[in-house]
Amino acid sequence: MVEILAIATVIAPVTSGVVQAVKKASGIDKRFLPLLAVIVGIFLGFAAFFTDASLGERIWAGGISGLASVGLFELGKQTSKGDEK
């Protein structure tokens, strides 16, 4: 479990960056961004060969990183709205 969370911690910022790049480039509807983040996270987890984790653990870590990247973006958005008041 600790290894899955460690991998997700490394992948989450990359997932967030890729999702933001796709959002800017394609103009995808905002409703589908969390789904896109999970899919990108799973793909990045699948491609994370820098660990000794099994394929299943890497895919789980990718899914968790996708969910975490959405939460990270929403937290940053809410914080910036609070600063504008």
C-alpha positions as CSV (number, residue, x, y, z in Angstrom):
1,M,0.0,0.0,0.0
2,V,2.8,2.4,0.9
3,E,4.4,1.7,-2.5
4,I,1.2,2.5,-4.3
5,L,0.8,5.8,-2.5
6,A,4.5,6.7,-3.2
7,I,4.1,6.1,-6.9
8,A,0.8,8.0,-7.0
9,T,2.6,11.0,-5.3
10,V,5.2,11.0,-8.0
11,I,2.7,10.6,-10.9
12,A,0.0,13.1,-9.7
13,P,1.7,16.3,-10.7
14,V,2.5,14.9,-14.1
15,T,-1.1,13.8,-14.5
16,S,-2.3,17.3,-13.6
17,G,0.0,18.9,-16.1
18,V,-1.0,16.5,-18.9
19,V,-4.7,17.1,-18.2
20,Q,-4.2,20.9,-18.2
21,A,-2.3,20.6,-21.5
22,V,-5.1,18.6,-23.1
23,K,-7.7,21.0,-21.7
24,K,-5.9,24.0,-23.2
25,A,-5.2,22.3,-26.5
26,S,-8.6,20.6,-27.2
27,G,-11.2,22.7,-25.3
28,I,-12.7,19.5,-23.8
29,D,-15.9,19.9,-21.7
30,K,-15.1,20.5,-18.0
31,R,-17.5,17.7,-17.0
32,F,-15.1,15.1,-18.5
33,L,-11.9,16.4,-16.9
34,P,-12.0,14.1,-13.8
35,L,-12.6,11.1,-16.1
36,L,-9.7,12.2,-18.4
37,A,-7.5,12.6,-15.3
38,V,-8.2,9.1,-14.1
39,I,-7.5,7.7,-17.6
40,V,-4.3,9.7,-18.0
41,G,-3.2,8.6,-14.5
42,I,-3.9,4.9,-15.3
43,F,-1.8,5.3,-18.5
44,L,1.0,6.9,-16.6
45,G,0.9,4.3,-13.9
46,F,1.0,1.6,-16.6
47,A,4.1,3.3,-18.1
48,A,5.9,3.8,-14.7
49,F,8.6,1.2,-15.2
50,F,10.9,3.1,-12.8
51,T,9.5,1.0,-9.9
52,D,9.6,-2.6,-8.9
53,A,5.9,-2.6,-8.4
54,S,3.7,-5.1,-10.2
55,L,1.5,-4.0,-13.1
56,G,-1.6,-4.1,-11.0
57,E,0.0,-1.9,-8.3
58,R,1.2,0.6,-10.9
59,I,-2.3,0.8,-12.5
60,W,-3.9,1.4,-9.1
61,A,-1.3,4.1,-8.3
62,G,-2.2,5.7,-11.7
63,G,-5.9,5.8,-10.9
64,I,-5.2,7.2,-7.4
65,S,-2.9,9.8,-9.0
66,G,-5.7,10.8,-11.4
67,L,-8.1,11.3,-8.6
68,A,-5.5,13.2,-6.6
69,S,-4.6,15.5,-9.4
70,V,-8.3,16.5,-9.8
71,G,-8.4,17.2,-6.0
72,L,-5.1,19.1,-6.2
73,F,-6.4,21.3,-9.0
74,E,-9.7,22.0,-7.2
75,L,-7.9,22.9,-4.0
76,G,-5.7,25.4,-5.9
77,K,-8.8,26.8,-7.6
78,Q,-10.6,27.3,-4.3
79,T,-7.6,28.9,-2.7
80,S,-7.2,31.4,-5.5
81,K,-10.9,32.3,-5.3
82,G,-10.4,32.9,-1.5
83,D,-7.4,35.3,-2.2
84,E,-9.5,37.4,-4.6
85,K,-12.1,38.4,-1.9
